[in-house]
Amino acid sequence: MYKILIADDHPLFREAIHNVIQDGFPGSEILETADLDSALAMTLENDDLDLVLLDLNMPGMHGLNGLINLRNEAPTIPVVIVSAEQDKQVVLQAITYGACGFITKSSPRAQMTEAIEQILNGNVYLPSDIIRSQKPTTRRSQNNEQSIPPELLQALTRKQLLVLERMTKGESNKQIAYNLDIAETTVKAHVSAILRKLNVHNRVQAILSAGDIDFTAYLRR
């Protein structure tokens, strides 16, 4: 069904994620490696890969530099970071540097399957518990270029503010549609309008910019 590379230096975790893929996506071809150099070689040899599951801390990675190297060498192959890392800023930086998702190693099996399915369907997956639970470790100053000017927020409709608020919690379009009781196509239209009005290029930039916003104040108006 799919061709997936697991790049992780822990044999037990490779076996665990192998089983998740095998059970959740029967018939998939699964490749395995334990360091960045061989992962790079495998992506070049297998340009038909549907997904790379990349450990953030295996040999050769040097943190997010390994992700950047892999994205430069194989820009068309989707990469998702799989890590024990729990820092919100690292999660968002990984997406900014080209990952299409971030799965924590502590995730329950069903959540991992759902995350992989979401990514294979072309969506970005963010761990909602991390996105919700903490602010970025580095606080932005008022004049930081990533902050959203109040006048841009004022331009958003109430519904768009509600959608943006849920985006900052790491919810997918499908989850937002369910929680706000609107169609998923309507959510997509709102997201497009939000990106345009906030003058950002993608969902992650919007989330980064809106991380410290007190939505209650804007929704009271």
C-alpha positions as CSV (number, residue, x, y, z in Angstrom):
1,M,0.0,0.0,0.0
2,Y,2.7,2.5,1.1
3,K,6.5,2.5,1.1
4,I,7.8,3.9,4.3
5,L,11.4,4.3,5.8
6,I,11.9,4.1,9.6
7,A,15.1,5.9,10.5
8,D,15.8,5.3,14.2
9,D,18.8,4.0,16.1
10,H,16.7,2.2,18.8
11,P,15.9,-1.4,17.6
12,L,13.0,-1.7,20.0
13,F,11.4,1.5,18.8
14,R,12.0,0.5,15.2
15,E,10.2,-2.7,15.9
16,A,7.3,-0.9,17.6
17,I,6.7,1.6,14.8
18,H,7.2,-1.3,12.3
19,N,4.3,-3.1,14.0
20,V,2.2,0.1,14.0
21,I,2.6,0.5,10.2
22,Q,2.1,-3.2,9.5
23,D,-1.2,-3.3,11.5
24,G,-2.5,0.2,10.4
25,F,-1.5,0.0,6.8
26,P,-1.4,-3.7,5.7
27,G,0.7,-4.6,2.7
28,S,3.0,-1.6,3.1
29,E,6.7,-2.0,2.3
30,I,8.8,-1.0,5.3
31,L,12.5,-0.1,5.2
32,E,14.7,0.5,8.2
33,T,17.9,2.3,9.0
34,A,19.8,3.5,12.1
35,D,21.7,6.7,11.1
36,L,21.3,9.7,9.0
37,D,23.9,8.8,6.3
38,S,22.2,5.5,5.5
39,A,18.8,7.3,5.6
40,L,20.1,9.8,3.0
41,A,21.4,6.9,0.9
42,M,18.1,5.1,1.1
43,T,16.0,8.1,0.1
44,L,18.2,8.6,-3.0
45,E,17.9,4.9,-3.9
46,N,14.1,4.9,-3.3
47,D,12.6,8.0,-4.8
48,D,9.2,6.3,-4.6
49,L,9.1,6.5,-0.8
50,D,5.8,7.7,0.6
51,L,7.1,8.8,4.0
52,V,10.3,8.9,6.1
53,L,9.9,8.6,9.9
54,L,13.0,10.3,11.2
55,D,14.4,10.1,14.7
56,L,15.6,13.5,15.9
57,N,18.5,12.2,18.0
58,M,20.0,9.3,16.0
59,P,23.7,9.4,14.8
60,G,24.4,12.1,12.2
61,M,21.3,14.1,12.9
62,H,22.8,17.0,15.0
63,G,19.3,18.0,15.9
64,L,17.3,19.6,13.2
65,N,20.3,19.9,10.9
66,G,19.7,16.3,9.9
67,L,16.2,17.2,8.9
68,I,17.4,20.1,6.8
69,N,20.0,17.9,5.0
70,L,17.4,15.2,4.3
71,R,14.9,17.8,2.9
72,N,17.6,19.3,0.7
73,E,18.6,15.9,-0.7
74,A,15.1,14.5,-1.1
75,P,12.7,17.5,-1.2
76,T,9.8,15.6,-2.7
77,I,9.6,12.8,0.0
78,P,7.5,13.7,3.1
79,V,9.4,13.5,6.4
80,V,7.9,13.3,9.9
81,I,10.0,13.7,13.0
82,V,9.5,10.9,15.6
83,S,11.1,11.9,18.9
84,A,10.9,11.9,22.7
85,E,11.3,15.7,22.5
86,Q,8.5,17.6,24.3
87,D,9.5,21.2,23.7
88,K,6.9,23.2,21.7
89,Q,9.5,25.4,20.0
90,V,11.4,22.3,18.7
91,V,8.1,20.9,17.4
92,L,7.2,24.1,15.5
93,Q,10.8,24.6,14.3
94,A,10.8,21.1,12.8
95,I,7.6,21.9,10.8
96,T,9.2,25.3,9.8
97,Y,12.3,23.4,8.5
98,G,10.2,21.2,6.3
99,A,8.8,18.3,8.3
100,C,5.2,17.4,7.6
101,G,4.5,16.2,11.1
102,F,5.9,15.6,14.6
103,I,5.0,12.4,16.5
104,T,6.2,12.0,20.1
105,K,7.5,8.6,21.1
106,S,5.2,8.6,24.1
107,S,2.1,8.7,21.9
108,P,-0.4,5.8,22.2
109,R,-0.4,3.3,19.4
110,A,-3.8,4.5,18.1
111,Q,-2.6,8.1,18.1
112,M,0.5,7.2,16.1
113,T,-1.6,5.4,13.5
114,E,-3.9,8.4,13.2
115,A,-1.0,10.7,12.9
116,I,0.7,8.7,10.1
117,E,-2.7,8.4,8.3
118,Q,-3.2,12.1,8.5
119,I,0.3,12.8,7.1
120,L,-0.1,10.2,4.3
121,N,-3.3,12.0,3.3
122,G,-1.3,15.2,2.8
123,N,-2.0,17.0,6.1
124,V,0.4,18.4,8.7
125,Y,0.3,16.6,12.1
126,L,1.1,18.5,15.3
127,P,0.9,16.9,18.8
128,S,-2.0,18.8,20.2
129,D,-1.1,18.1,23.8
130,I,2.3,19.8,23.4
131,I,0.9,22.7,21.3
132,R,-1.8,23.3,24.0
133,S,0.2,22.7,27.2
134,Q,3.1,25.2,27.0
135,K,4.3,28.4,25.5
136,P,7.4,28.5,23.4
137,T,10.5,28.6,25.5
138,T,11.6,31.9,24.1
139,R,9.1,34.7,24.7
140,R,8.7,37.1,21.8
141,S,9.0,40.8,22.4
142,Q,6.3,43.1,21.4
143,N,8.1,44.3,18.3
144,N,9.2,40.9,17.1
145,E,8.5,40.4,13.4
146,Q,6.6,37.2,14.2
147,S,4.0,38.9,16.3
148,I,0.7,39.7,14.7
149,P,-0.2,43.5,14.7
150,P,-3.6,44.1,16.5
151,E,-5.0,45.7,13.3
152,L,-4.6,42.4,11.4
153,L,-6.4,40.5,14.1
154,Q,-9.2,43.0,14.1
155,A,-9.6,42.2,10.4
156,L,-10.5,38.6,11.2
157,T,-14.2,37.7,11.6
158,R,-15.4,36.0,14.8
159,K,-15.5,32.6,13.1
160,Q,-12.0,33.1,11.7
161,L,-10.7,33.9,15.2
162,L,-12.3,30.7,16.5
163,V,-10.7,28.7,13.7
164,L,-7.3,30.4,14.4
165,E,-7.6,29.7,18.1
166,R,-8.1,26.0,17.4
167,M,-5.2,26.0,14.9
168,T,-2.9,27.1,17.7
169,K,-4.0,24.1,19.7
170,G,-2.7,21.8,17.0
171,E,-6.1,20.7,15.7
172,S,-6.5,19.5,12.1
173,N,-9.1,20.9,9.8
174,K,-11.3,17.8,10.5
175,Q,-11.1,18.3,14.2
176,I,-11.9,22.1,13.9
177,A,-14.9,21.3,11.7
178,Y,-16.2,18.9,14.3
179,N,-15.6,21.2,17.3
180,L,-17.1,24.2,15.6
181,D,-19.9,22.2,13.9
182,I,-19.1,23.5,10.4
183,A,-18.1,21.7,7.1
184,E,-14.4,20.9,6.6
185,T,-14.5,22.8,3.3
186,T,-15.7,25.8,5.3
187,V,-12.7,25.4,7.6
188,K,-10.3,25.3,4.7
189,A,-11.9,28.5,3.3
190,H,-11.4,30.2,6.7
191,V,-7.8,29.0,7.0
192,S,-7.0,30.4,3.6
193,A,-8.6,33.7,4.6
194,I,-6.7,33.8,7.9
195,L,-3.4,33.2,6.1
196,R,-4.2,36.0,3.6
197,K,-5.3,38.5,6.3
198,L,-2.4,37.8,8.6
199,N,0.1,38.0,5.7
200,V,1.7,34.6,6.4
201,H,2.5,31.9,4.0
202,N,1.4,28.8,5.8
203,R,-0.4,27.3,8.8
204,V,2.8,26.9,10.9
205,Q,3.7,30.6,10.5
206,A,0.1,31.5,11.6
207,I,0.5,29.2,14.7
208,L,3.9,30.6,15.6
209,S,2.6,34.2,15.2
210,A,-0.6,33.6,17.2
211,G,0.9,31.6,20.1
212,D,0.7,34.3,22.7
213,I,-2.7,35.9,21.7
214,D,-5.4,36.3,24.3
215,F,-8.3,35.1,22.1
216,T,-10.8,35.8,24.8
217,A,-10.2,39.5,24.5
218,Y,-10.8,39.6,20.8
219,L,-13.8,37.3,20.9
220,R,-15.5,39.6,23.5
221,R,-15.8,42.4,21.0
